[in-house]
Structures are given as C-alpha cells and as structure tokens.
C-alpha cells in the first residue's frame, strides 16, 4: 500500500507546482492553463459524453490491436528462440522492419485498408508485434540451457520443453515486451487518430488544436497519460500473477 501511495506523490506534487506557477504568472496561462481550469473542462467533456466516447474508441482499438499482435508474436518468438534455423531466417527480416517508424507506415496502411477501423487497428498490430517478438526471442535465449538438458533427460518432448521450460523462463521478458508494446500502442493510436478519424483521443486533441482550445488539448493529453498508467498497472498486476517467482527481483 505504501508503494502505491508513493507512486502518486510525484504526479500530485507536479500538478501542485504547475498550479502555483500558472496562478503566480511564472508560466504563460495562455499556453499552460492551471490544472484547476483543465479540471473544469474535463468535467464538461465528461458530462457531455464526448470524452467517454472518444476514450472508449481509442481503448477498443488499442485492446483489439494489442491482442491481435501479442498472441502471434509470442508464438513466433518462442519458435524462433527454440529453432536456430528459423531464428537465422527471420531475425534479419525483423531487424529491417523493426526500426521503421510505425507512424510513417500509416499512409501506406490507409491506402491499403482505407481510413476506417481496420487501418487504425493494423497500425497498432504492426507497432506491438515486433516489440513483443524481439523480447520473446531474447527471453527464450536467456533461459539456461541446463534446464532444457534436464527436461530432455526426464523424457520431455519438444512441446513439453516449449510449455514448461521455455515459456516460464521467458515470461519476464515477454511481459516487459508487452508493457513496452502497450505503451507504444497508445502513442501510435493517438497519432493515427489525427488523420481521418471522427472519434478517439487523437481526434479530440486534433479538434481542440484546430480551435486553439488548449484546455481540451490538455484533457486529451491527460487521458492519454491515464490510459498509459492504467495499462502499465494492469500488466504489472498480471506479471505478479504469472511470474510470482519474480517478486524478489522487484524488491529494492
């Protein structure tokens, strides 16, 4: 409980300093409105239902794209980690595609899939897939080969080694990849919603930008940050459940 309280101290202190600086004139209130003014705009957008609709649209795209990316990425990453020929075959492909800025691929994705939901989900899939894939391969390769030898000694088949040795051993790496991928998915979907989207947090920010409504822009940014925080917290709890033996490593 103490740890959870401490994680809130930093953001609350930052908001307090921001409020004081804006009220005292140390910050230009035109560009940096006080948090109290942003809270009023937040309440108005919430009451109108606009904020909920936009948040729901973005969250659904993120979740669908994240799920569609992680399952095949983990399966392929496990296979690459266990098979040297497959790893040698596919690693160069991943190394070439991974560094490409995913938002730069968005115009091509929109040309192929249109400006509807498919293109937005696809860009999330592309963004998450390689992060999870690379971390999964690294996780399998980090497993001590002795564990595989012990499993084979006791008659473990390839599937047994996959499920009882490689997967548990790689889970911390996989969860790290999922956390990175989910955070990146939030970043990418907001950028994707700037173009050709009628709803979503990105569309909300873009509409506010066009009307120079900075309070609404900050609301969109804060909601994006909250989505990232909630996603990270949820994955941390999932990791505690899936990797209970990693608890000692998380202690100071």
Backbone torsions as a table, in degrees:
resi	resn	phi	psi	omega
1	UNK	NA	-41.2	179.8
2	UNK	-60.2	-40.5	-179.6
3	UNK	-63.2	-40.1	-179.3
4	UNK	-66.4	-37.2	178.1
5	UNK	-66.0	-42.0	-178.7
6	UNK	-64.0	-32.1	178.9
7	UNK	-67.5	-20.4	179.7
8	UNK	-89.9	-17.9	-175.0
9	UNK	-63.2	-45.2	-177.6
10	UNK	-59.6	-54.5	178.8
11	UNK	-59.9	-40.3	-179.6
12	UNK	-65.5	-42.0	178.4
13	UNK	-63.8	-40.1	178.9
14	UNK	-63.1	-43.2	178.4
15	UNK	-63.7	-38.3	178.4
16	UNK	-63.4	-44.2	177.5
17	UNK	-63.6	-39.3	178.1
18	UNK	-61.5	-44.6	-179.9
19	UNK	-61.2	-46.7	-178.7
20	UNK	-64.2	-44.7	-178.0
21	UNK	-64.4	-38.2	179.9
22	UNK	-70.6	-42.8	-179.5
23	UNK	-68.2	-33.4	-177.9
24	UNK	-82.7	-7.0	179.6
25	UNK	85.3	7.7	177.5
26	UNK	-71.0	-26.8	174.8
27	UNK	-114.4	145.0	177.1
28	UNK	-70.4	111.2	-176.4
29	UNK	-64.9	-18.2	177.6
30	UNK	-67.1	-37.5	-179.3
31	UNK	-101.2	-24.7	179.8
32	UNK	-127.9	73.0	-179.7
33	UNK	-61.8	150.8	-178.5
34	UNK	-62.6	145.9	178.1
35	UNK	-54.4	-32.9	179.2
36	UNK	-63.0	-36.1	176.8
37	UNK	-69.4	-36.4	178.4
38	UNK	-67.3	-36.6	178.3
39	UNK	-60.8	-38.9	177.9
40	UNK	-63.2	-42.9	177.6
41	UNK	-65.7	-39.2	177.4
42	UNK	-58.4	-46.0	179.5
43	UNK	-63.1	-40.2	-179.9
44	UNK	-66.1	-42.8	178.8
45	UNK	-66.7	-35.3	178.5
46	UNK	-68.2	-42.4	-179.8
47	UNK	-66.0	-34.2	-179.1
48	UNK	-75.9	-15.4	-177.7
49	UNK	87.2	-8.9	-177.8
50	UNK	-64.2	-43.3	-177.5
51	UNK	-66.5	-41.7	179.3
52	UNK	-63.3	-43.1	179.7
53	UNK	-63.1	-44.2	-179.5
54	UNK	-67.1	-41.5	179.2
55	UNK	-65.0	-41.9	179.4
56	UNK	-61.9	-41.9	-179.0
57	UNK	-63.2	-45.9	-179.9
58	UNK	-66.5	-44.4	-177.9
59	UNK	-62.5	-39.2	179.5
60	UNK	-65.3	-43.4	178.1
61	UNK	-61.9	-41.1	-179.6
62	UNK	-65.1	-47.2	-176.4
63	UNK	-65.6	-43.9	-180.0
64	UNK	-64.9	-47.1	179.5
65	UNK	-64.4	-40.1	179.8
66	UNK	-63.2	-45.8	179.6
67	UNK	-65.0	-41.3	-179.1
68	UNK	-67.2	-22.7	-179.4
69	UNK	-91.6	-42.2	-171.0
70	UNK	-69.0	-39.9	-176.4
71	UNK	-61.4	-54.8	177.7
72	UNK	-67.3	-31.4	-179.9
73	UNK	-65.7	-41.9	178.4
74	UNK	-66.8	-44.1	-179.4
75	UNK	-61.9	-47.1	-179.6
76	UNK	-68.7	-39.1	178.7
77	UNK	-63.0	-39.1	176.5
78	UNK	-64.0	-43.8	179.6
79	UNK	-63.4	-41.7	178.9
80	UNK	-65.4	-38.1	179.7
81	UNK	-66.4	-32.3	-177.5
82	UNK	-90.3	-18.5	-176.9
83	UNK	-118.4	111.2	-179.6
84	UNK	-63.4	-44.8	179.0
85	UNK	-59.7	-42.5	179.1
86	UNK	-65.6	-37.8	179.2
87	UNK	-65.4	-42.9	178.4
88	UNK	-66.2	-30.4	-178.9
89	UNK	-75.2	-42.2	-170.6
90	UNK	-99.4	-21.0	-179.2
91	UNK	-59.0	-43.2	177.2
92	UNK	-61.1	-35.2	178.7
93	UNK	-63.8	-46.5	178.6
94	UNK	-64.3	-38.3	-179.1
95	UNK	-65.4	-30.5	179.8
96	UNK	-78.5	-42.2	-174.3
97	UNK	-80.9	-35.8	-173.2
98	UNK	-56.5	-43.6	-176.1
99	UNK	-72.7	-13.4	-177.7
100	UNK	-65.2	126.0	176.8
101	UNK	-58.0	122.1	-172.5
102	UNK	-66.7	-30.6	178.2
103	UNK	-67.2	-24.0	177.9
104	UNK	-73.4	-20.5	178.8
105	UNK	-83.3	-15.7	-175.2
106	UNK	-54.6	-45.6	178.7
107	UNK	-57.4	-40.3	178.2
108	UNK	-65.6	-41.9	178.9
109	UNK	-62.5	-39.3	179.8
110	UNK	-69.0	-34.3	177.0
111	UNK	-65.0	-40.9	-176.8
112	UNK	-76.8	-43.5	-171.9
113	UNK	-107.7	-5.0	-177.9
114	UNK	87.2	-174.9	-176.0
115	UNK	-101.4	13.3	-179.9
116	UNK	-82.3	-158.7	-176.5
117	UNK	-66.3	-32.9	-175.3
118	UNK	-59.0	-42.7	-178.1
119	UNK	-68.4	-35.8	-179.4
120	UNK	-70.1	-41.6	177.7
121	UNK	-68.1	-38.4	-178.9
122	UNK	-62.5	-40.2	-178.7
123	UNK	-68.4	-31.1	174.5
124	UNK	-67.7	-43.6	179.0
125	UNK	-58.7	-47.2	-179.4
126	UNK	-62.2	-38.5	-178.1
127	UNK	-68.7	-40.4	-174.5
128	UNK	-82.2	-37.7	-169.4
129	UNK	-52.4	-52.1	-172.2
130	UNK	-73.3	-31.4	176.1
131	UNK	-63.0	-45.5	179.8
132	UNK	-70.0	-39.7	179.9
133	UNK	-60.2	-50.8	-177.5
134	UNK	-62.1	-42.2	179.9
135	UNK	-68.7	-35.6	178.7
136	UNK	-65.8	-46.1	177.4
137	UNK	-58.7	-45.4	179.1
138	UNK	-61.4	-37.8	179.6
139	UNK	-65.5	-42.8	179.1
140	UNK	-65.2	-42.5	-179.0
141	UNK	-67.9	-22.2	-179.7
142	UNK	-81.7	-12.5	179.2
143	UNK	-68.6	133.5	-179.9
144	UNK	-60.3	123.0	-179.7
145	UNK	-56.2	-22.4	179.4
146	UNK	-59.4	-35.6	179.9
147	UNK	-64.0	-38.5	177.0
148	UNK	-66.4	-39.7	179.7
149	UNK	-64.3	-40.1	178.8
150	UNK	-65.0	-42.2	178.7
151	UNK	-61.6	-43.1	179.3
152	UNK	-66.4	-35.4	178.6
153	UNK	-61.1	-36.0	-179.6
154	UNK	-90.4	13.2	172.8
155	UNK	84.7	20.1	179.4
156	UNK	-68.8	133.9	175.4
157	UNK	-81.9	174.3	-177.1
158	UNK	-59.9	-41.7	179.0
159	UNK	-64.4	-37.7	177.4
160	UNK	-63.2	-43.4	177.3
161	UNK	-62.5	-36.5	-179.8
162	UNK	-62.7	-47.3	-171.2
163	UNK	-87.8	-31.8	-172.2
164	UNK	-105.7	-14.0	179.3
165	UNK	-118.2	-59.6	-174.4
166	UNK	-66.5	-47.7	-175.7
167	UNK	-65.2	-51.2	177.7
168	UNK	-60.6	-38.5	-179.3
169	UNK	-67.2	-31.7	-177.7
170	UNK	-89.1	-8.6	-173.6
171	UNK	-55.4	-43.2	178.3
172	UNK	-59.1	-39.2	177.5
173	UNK	-68.1	-41.2	179.9
174	UNK	-61.7	-43.2	-179.8
175	UNK	-66.8	-35.6	175.9
176	UNK	-63.1	-42.2	177.3
177	UNK	-63.6	-39.3	178.5
178	UNK	-64.7	-40.6	179.4
179	UNK	-65.9	-42.6	176.2
180	UNK	-64.2	-43.5	-178.0
181	UNK	-65.0	-41.3	-179.6
182	UNK	-66.8	-40.5	176.4
183	UNK	-63.1	-41.1	178.9
184	UNK	-68.0	-34.6	178.4
185	UNK	-62.3	-39.4	178.4
186	UNK	-64.4	-42.7	178.7
187	UNK	-61.2	-46.2	-175.8
188	UNK	-68.8	-40.0	-176.1
189	UNK	-68.4	-35.0	177.1
190	UNK	-63.7	-43.2	177.0
191	UNK	-64.6	-39.4	-179.4
192	UNK	-66.3	-32.8	-178.4
193	UNK	-74.7	-12.3	173.7
194	UNK	-62.9	-29.0	-174.4
195	UNK	-108.5	118.8	170.3
196	UNK	62.8	33.2	178.6
197	UNK	-125.0	136.1	179.1
198	UNK	-93.9	-13.4	179.3
199	UNK	-142.0	170.8	-176.4
200	UNK	109.7	160.6	-179.2
201	UNK	-62.6	-39.3	178.3
202	UNK	-62.4	-41.0	177.9
203	UNK	-65.3	-37.6	177.2
204	UNK	-61.8	-46.4	179.2
205	UNK	-63.6	-40.4	-178.7
206	UNK	-66.3	-41.3	177.5
207	UNK	-63.4	-39.6	178.9
208	UNK	-66.5	-37.9	178.1
209	UNK	-63.1	-41.9	-177.5
210	UNK	-65.8	-27.3	179.2
211	UNK	-104.5	7.2	-178.8
212	UNK	53.9	41.4	177.4
213	UNK	-96.1	85.5	-171.7
214	UNK	-67.6	-32.5	178.7
215	UNK	-60.8	-42.8	178.9
216	UNK	-67.7	-36.6	176.2
217	UNK	-60.2	-44.5	180.0
218	UNK	-66.1	-34.5	175.8
219	UNK	-60.0	-44.9	177.9
220	UNK	-61.1	-41.8	178.7
221	UNK	-65.5	-40.4	-179.9
222	UNK	-66.4	-41.8	178.1
223	UNK	-63.5	-39.0	176.3
224	UNK	-60.6	-44.3	178.6
225	UNK	-63.6	-40.1	179.2
226	UNK	-65.7	-39.0	176.4
227	UNK	-61.2	-43.1	178.6
228	UNK	-63.6	-41.7	179.7
229	UNK	-65.4	-44.3	179.4
230	UNK	-64.1	-41.7	179.5
231	UNK	-63.2	-44.1	179.9
232	UNK	-65.0	-40.8	178.8
233	UNK	-64.0	-42.6	179.8
234	UNK	-63.0	-42.1	179.6
235	UNK	-70.4	-31.9	175.4
236	UNK	-63.3	-43.3	178.7
237	UNK	-66.1	-39.8	177.1
238	UNK	-62.6	-39.2	179.0
239	UNK	-66.3	-37.6	177.7
240	UNK	-61.7	-34.9	-179.4
241	UNK	-78.1	-41.9	-177.2
242	UNK	-78.4	-32.7	-175.9
243	UNK	-123.3	64.4	-178.1
244	UNK	-64.1	-26.2	180.0
245	UNK	-72.7	-7.7	178.2
246	UNK	-90.3	5.0	-176.6
247	UNK	-62.8	-37.9	-178.6
248	UNK	-65.7	-32.6	-179.1
249	UNK	-70.4	-20.0	-179.4
250	UNK	-87.0	-7.3	-179.1
251	UNK	-79.4	150.3	178.7
252	UNK	-67.6	NA	NA
